[in-house]
Structure formats: C-alpha cells, structure tokens
Amino acid sequence: MFGLLLSVIWNIYILQVNAEFQVTVESGTIVGKKYDNYSVVGYLGIPYAEAPVGEKRLQNPVKFGNFDGAYTANKWSKRCHRFRNGIPSNEESEDCLYLNILLPTNTSRKPHLLVVFTNGGLDETILLNYIADVRSLAFAVVHFRQGPLGFFADESPGIADVKLALQWLKKNSDKFGYVDITVMAENDDASVLAYALAQIENDVFSRAILLNGNTAVRRFKPEYRRTKGLILLLKATDCLKDKLDETKACVKALDIEELIKATRRLKYLDTFGSSFRPKQSVDDKIYPVLMGFQSSLSDEYRTDDDFDVRYSEGQFNKFLSDVFSEKEYKNAAFLRKLAYHHYLLHDRDIIVPTRNLVFSLRPKLNPVYVLEYVTKNPIYTCLNSYSGAVFENFCGRIWKYFTRFATHGEPAETKCSLEDPSFPRLMSTKRDYYLRVDENGAATWEFQFYQSGYAFWNNLVPLVEKHNVTIEKTNTKQAKTEL
C-alpha cells in the first residue's frame, strides 16, 4: 500500500515538473526530456507495439496498450537485432518496437517531421545540433524487426512494424505538434520501407527518401532464393519440422542468443540478396520521392575486401553460376561469358531496377528526383560521431537536399550556379538530369543514367534469351599445360 502511494506521488511530481513537455496519447501521458542547450525536447523510447517476444515472436505487431501511470520517455530504446557479424548484441534487443521523437521548441511554426527507419546507431548530439540549426524540422527514429524475426516463411512482420509505427506517428501528429511526414531509409531498410508504403493509406505520409533500396532492386528477389537462408537457419537450430506450426513453435522456444549465434554461423552469401526477405508482390504507389543510389556496391554485399589469396578461380566461377543460374536464364552459360568482366551486382541488382522504377513512377503527376552519391550510407555516415571532418562537406551538401525536400517538397531552389546547381526533377527539362554528389560534396548534373548497364541488362540479355545459344567448352586444364 505504501509503495503504491509513493508511486502515485512520484507520478504527480513528474507531471508537475515537466508539465510543459508532456503529451497525452491513447496509451496515456508521455513525459518528455528537455535539452536546454539545444531548445529541443525529446520523447524517447515510446512503445508503438507490445514487445514481440514469447508467443508474439514471428507474429505481426500488436498495438501497445496503456501505460502504467505517466510514461517517462527520457531514454533511447535499444535497436532490433540485425543478425549481422560485428554488431554487439547488447546494443540490440528483441523487445525493440519503439520510436524516438526530437522536436524543436523555440519555433513559431509547426516543424515538418522526418522519420528515419533504421536499426543503426545514430548520434544524439549530431541530431540535436541538426534540429537546433534547422528549426523547421523534427526527427523521429523508428526501429523495426529484421532478419528471421522480421521475415519468416510467407510472413513479413517487419513490414507490419513499419506500417504500424507510421500510423501511430500520423495519428498523434497534432498531439506532438508536427505537420506533414517525410519518411527515409537506406539500403535494405529502404526496400522494406518501400514495400510498407505500397500497402499504407495515402494520407499517412507526404513524401519519401529512398536511398539505395526500393521495391524494384533485387536484394529481395528472385522468389526462388527467398527461403534459402531461412531453411539453412532452421536446419542449424533443429527447427525444420514437417508442419509450419511446429516449425514456428520451435523457433519461438529458442533463446534469442542461440538464434543470433546460429544465424552468424551460417555462411550466407549475401552477394545474392538479403538472406531473409519478404514475400511481396506490389504495385508501386505514386508519391513524391527522392530516389538515391550510391555509385559503389552497398555494404550488404561481399566485396573484394572480403576475399584473400585462397579465393580460387573455381569459387569465382561458382559465383558467376549463381548470378546467371539455369533456373533464371535459358542461355546462362553464354551470358556468363558476356558478363565476365561486367560489374554484375551493382548494375543488375541496384542501378538498372532503379532506373526502370523511376521512369515508371509517372513523374509528371508526382515529382521524382534522382540522386547519385559516392560516399556510402549517408544516413549512418552523416549521423554518426565517427564521421568527423572527413565527411563534413559531403554530409553538409546531401543533408541540405534531404532537409529541403522534407520541408519544401523539392531538394533545392531553382537557380543557376555551378557551385550550387539546381536539382531538376525528372521530365522537367529537355534531358532527364540527375544530380551526382562526390566525396567532397561537389554536385554536378548527369544524364543517361548508367546507359551501358541499362543496355546490357534490359536489351542484350533479353535479346540473347530469345535464342538458343551454344558455346564451345574449353579444356582449361589442357590449355594451362600447353601455356
């Protein structure tokens, strides 16, 4: 009884002290955290769904119920497990369906909200400085399930997480005092976000920034590769059962650390796409979008840095056989010859699908902007303390585009300047220009949009597939002996 009385007194005290920074939502009252040096208030670690643990593991998210008294939102929530090597699991948690909001306080107008969907660690001080400088922009950082917990068999609770979080932010926009919502993500997170946007109501968000990921890239395709990683994981954990219900029950009973270790032990070749991916077939929704892509292969793929002198010619030939498999390509052997020296994955999996997509989004009805950038991962790179002065010019340039797109609906003013060029949207000029930002932050207009890769994958490969091509096998061993 005495403990209950103390709890009531404490809640009354918290509400009185922080009366200026409390918001009442359906679940109850949320008490924020004031950052005096920045004129920012934070509402951190707000649950938008019940903890997806125990029987709720592998299930779609369940809307959060009611708070037990006033909810003190003053601590960043842990991120969802990404099931990737090199990431300490103590920075992640299975109980991770939270969102974090940072709002400017000394502004005469309601700020626009930029929602970042990521499970990467972002630096609080950088975010606070950014909001303090811009004033017209608020930030929300949302965590969602990934890996086998986000994509299991034919179910995609990770996409359902994104949808529920967005609906929560839209529903409570008046309570927190922000206006239209711009969403953004990069790499595989951007693809998950794009799949979610295709299924959500039109009035929930205003525009999107999709960096190196969308519904067209092959990181989540083709379909026949979708369950490969999951089956390997189920075998490794002794959870591959005859019936799906039995399989799911087994996975639900696993300790999370056991699941993480089993995932990391498996030799997934992410070269061929995400090991865990959604089963999705969507018609792309039309909305204002800034579509970005990086000019080098994304971090999810293995690169030449991952290989050493033991990487044999046979292993490379196996790689080519997987890229051009007989399951997908009738003339796979001939195409492997053609593509031997081509930058296969970057063009096939990212660039060409993105090009196909942006020109199908009816840019006359909704603005479509295309951006190429050299420095990898501009969300994680620019919003992390490690980047320092090395990326200062790049981050300053590219985030200026993101900010203006979120607050004005276009990434740059219309002006004529070589140092600070305009950012034309598709079909607004005689040529379809896109903008390229190099590692020093210099921006230039480009066009033709990787024409050689487009011609190879969209013209040459389909042309070859229309014919039956036979190639003469070479006796490699004999040829080496004669040399």
C-alpha positions, -999 to 999 in steps of 0.1 A, spaced: 0 0 0 28 24 10 47 15 -23 16 23 -43 12 57 -26 49 65 -33 43 56 -70 13 80 -72 32 108 -55 61 103 -79 39 104 -109 22 137 -97 57 152 -91 69 142 -126 38 157 -143 41 190 -124 78 194 -130 75 186 -167 40 200 -174 54 219 -204 68 187 -221 41 162 -217 18 147 -243 -13 126 -238 -19 99 -264 -43 69 -264 -20 49 -242 -17 76 -216 6 106 -207 42 108 -221 67 130 -202 95 142 -224 131 152 -218 143 188 -222 176 196 -239 182 231 -226 213 238 -246 196 230 -279 160 242 -273 148 207 -281 125 183 -263 128 146 -268 102 118 -264 124 88 -263 117 51 -262 79 53 -269 65 18 -274 42 17 -305 36 -21 -301 37 -48 -275 71 -65 -270 73 -91 -298 87 -118 -275 75 -153 -265 43 -162 -283 44 -128 -301 77 -137 -318 72 -141 -356 37 -125 -353 25 -92 -367 28 -64 -341 1 -59 -315 -8 -22 -308 6 -11 -274 -20 -9 -246 -20 15 -217 9 30 -197 11 22 -160 9 59 -149 29 87 -166 54 73 -190 89 89 -186 103 90 -222 139 101 -215 160 72 -227 168 59 -262 154 24 -268 176 -5 -278 175 -13 -315 162 -45 -331 186 -73 -338 201 -71 -373 218 -106 -372 250 -93 -387 285 -100 -375 305 -73 -358 274 -58 -340 274 -63 -302 241 -79 -293 240 -59 -260 232 -28 -281 201 -47 -295 171 -63 -281 142 -84 -292 119 -60 -272 126 -32 -297 94 -19 -312 99 17 -301 101 51 -317 120 83 -306 109 118 -314 130 150 -312 112 184 -316 124 220 -317 108 242 -290 116 278 -300 99 279 -334 69 299 -344 57 273 -369 50 236 -365 80 216 -377 79 191 -405 87 156 -394 115 135 -410 111 98 -400 142 77 -402 136 39 -403 169 23 -391 183 -1 -366 217 15 -369 230 37 -341 226 74 -346 245 100 -326 222 120 -303 244 151 -302 245 153 -341 207 151 -342 203 178 -316 227 201 -334 209 195 -366 175 203 -352 189 234 -334 203 247 -367 173 239 -389 144 246 -365 118 238 -392 125 200 -389 118 174 -363 132 139 -362 117 105 -354 138 74 -354 119 41 -356 131 6 -350 116 -25 -367 123 -62 -369 148 -76 -394 163 -109 -403 144 -141 -394 123 -122 -368 111 -98 -395 107 -121 -424 97 -157 -418 84 -180 -445 55 -162 -462 50 -137 -433 66 -102 -430 61 -88 -395 89 -64 -402 68 -46 -428 38 -47 -405 60 -29 -379 68 -1 -403 31 4 -411 20 4 -375 47 29 -365 38 53 -393 1 51 -385 10 59 -348 30 89 -359 3 102 -382 -25 97 -356 -5 116 -329 8 144 -351 -15 171 -336 -6 159 -301 32 164 -307 28 195 -329 44 184 -362 30 186 -396 35 165 -428 56 134 -426 86 125 -448 100 90 -445 135 79 -453 157 48 -451 188 34 -468 198 0 -483 177 -29 -473 158 -7 -448 147 15 -478 133 -16 -496 114 -27 -465 100 9 -462 90 10 -499 71 -23 -495 53 -9 -465 45 24 -482 29 5 -511 4 -10 -486 -4 20 -464 -31 47 -467 -22 77 -489 -27 103 -462 -3 88 -437 29 103 -453 37 131 -477 69 120 -495 98 95 -493 136 95 -495 147 60 -506 184 56 -507 199 25 -525 167 5 -520 132 3 -533 106 -23 -544 125 -30 -577 160 -38 -565 170 -75 -565 181 -76 -529 147 -92 -521 144 -111 -554 142 -135 -571 115 -156 -554 133 -189 -556 161 -176 -533 137 -162 -507 135 -192 -483 171 -204 -488 185 -186 -458 156 -195 -436 159 -232 -444 196 -232 -436 188 -215 -402 160 -239 -394 183 -269 -401 211 -254 -379 187 -249 -350 169 -283 -354 136 -264 -361 129 -276 -396 97 -296 -389 71 -312 -412 44 -286 -403 48 -249 -403 31 -245 -369 56 -270 -354 85 -251 -370 73 -217 -357 67 -232 -322 103 -245 -322 117 -211 -332 96 -193 -306 111 -215 -279 147 -207 -289 167 -184 -267 174 -152 -287 212 -155 -282 210 -191 -296 192 -177 -326 217 -149 -331 247 -173 -329 231 -198 -353 224 -170 -378 260 -157 -376 275 -192 -380 258 -198 -413 278 -190 -445 251 -169 -462 262 -154 -495 246 -120 -492 261 -114 -526 229 -128 -540 205 -107 -519 193 -105 -484 193 -138 -465 158 -131 -451 134 -113 -474 97 -106 -477 72 -124 -499 57 -94 -516 41 -86 -549 31 -49 -550 21 -23 -575 42 7 -568 23 36 -553 27 70 -568 41 96 -544 68 124 -544 101 106 -540 138 114 -539 154 82 -552 191 78 -543 217 53 -552 254 50 -543 280 46 -571 296 16 -553 283 -17 -541 264 -15 -508 277 -29 -475 252 -58 -476 272 -74 -504 305 -91 -501 333 -71 -518 368 -78 -529 379 -68 -494 363 -100 -481 384 -122 -503 420 -133 -499 446 -153 -519 426 -185 -512 397 -173 -532 401 -195 -563 390 -193 -599 366 -221 -592 349 -201 -565 346 -172 -588 331 -194 -615 306 -207 -588 298 -170 -582 290 -165 -619 269 -196 -620 248 -183 -591 244 -149 -608 234 -165 -641 217 -197 -630 200 -221 -653 169 -216 -632 166 -180 -643 184 -178 -677 179 -201 -706 213 -192 -721 231 -189 -687 265 -203 -699 267 -178 -728 256 -149 -705 283 -158 -680 308 -153 -708 294 -120 -718 293 -107 -682 327 -120 -671 342 -85 -667 310 -66 -661 301 -50 -628 274 -75 -623 257 -69 -590 258 -31 -588 242 -27 -622 218 -57 -622 206 -55 -586 205 -18 -579 211 6 -608 190 -10 -636 160 -18 -615 161 17 -600 162 32 -635 133 11 -646 113 21 -615 119 59 -615 107 62 -651 76 42 -643 65 64 -614 47 89 -636 69 119 -627 46 143 -644 20 137 -617 44 135 -587 79 148 -586 107 123 -589 143 133 -581 172 110 -587 205 114 -567 238 95 -570 263 97 -542 298 84 -538 302 81 -500 283 51 -487 254 52 -463 246 89 -459 222 83 -431 245 63 -409 277 81 -421 265 116 -415 245 110 -383 274 92 -365 301 108 -344 329 88 -361 325 106 -394 341 138 -381 355 164 -405 363 138 -432 327 138 -445 318 173 -435 314 187 -470 296 156 -483 272 154 -454 265 192 -455 256 190 -492 235 159 -492 216 166 -460 208 200 -473 189 183 -501 172 159 -477 161 187 -454 147 209 -481 128 180 -497 113 173 -463 103 209 -456 96 222 -491 88 192 -513 118 199 -535 155 193 -527 169 226 -540 159 261 -551 157 268 -588 189 288 -596 218 290 -619 251 283 -601 279 259 -609 289 257 -572 253 251 -561 233 238 -590 196 233 -592 182 198 -586 158 191 -616 131 166 -613 126 140 -640 107 153 -671 112 189 -661 140 196 -686 148 185 -722 171 159 -708 164 138 -677 191 150 -655 200 136 -621 224 150 -595 257 134 -585 274 143 -552 311 133 -549 330 126 -517 340 163 -513 304 175 -515 306 188 -551 274 185 -571 271 180 -608 244 173 -633 245 139 -651 223 122 -676 219 89 -695 217 72 -661 242 43 -664 233 37 -701 258 8 -706 244 -12 -677 208 -5 -687 216 -16 -723 233 -48 -711 205 -60 -687 174 -46 -705 184 -50 -741 213 -75 -746 203 -101 -720 166 -103 -732 178 -105 -768 202 -134 -761 174 -152 -741 152 -152 -773 177 -175 -790 193 -208 -783 230 -202 -780 256 -229 -777 292 -222 -767 322 -245 -771 336 -256 -738 373 -250 -733 396 -276 -717 410 -252 -691 434 -278 -677 449 -287 -711 452 -250 -721 472 -243 -689 495 -272 -696 503 -260 -731 510 -225 -719 
